[in-house]
């Protein structure tokens, strides 16, 4: 019985090992790039998707997800925005979580309200205007 398990394990290892090494080679090749290309141009500052918990139409828990980024034409303000991403995300998370928790079950999110609220948070965190909030997909799952 032990010989049978050893044969199965050896066969499994023979199948999986090439995949592991191939993944490692692909990752190493990708790591050689000097700089990751950002979508949206040189003035775009990407922000990781912001999530909030809500109720779906069927009464189960749902997730409100908001994809966003910033367009910051001013170089000094863009540098400040890039350094302030953790503070911006925290402010955005607080705003989206509060909004999502009060969203009636089955109601679509009010994108205009979310955009205004997040733009106010952006201006408050950065200390001045000049960074424009850009919204991507806003959806409830």
Secondary structure as UniProt FT lines:
FT   HELIX           2..31
FT   TURN            39..40
FT   TURN            42..43
FT   STRAND          44..55
FT   TURN            57..58
FT   STRAND          61..72
FT   HELIX           75..83
FT   HELIX           85..102
FT   TURN            105..106
FT   HELIX           111..126
FT   STRAND          131..140
//
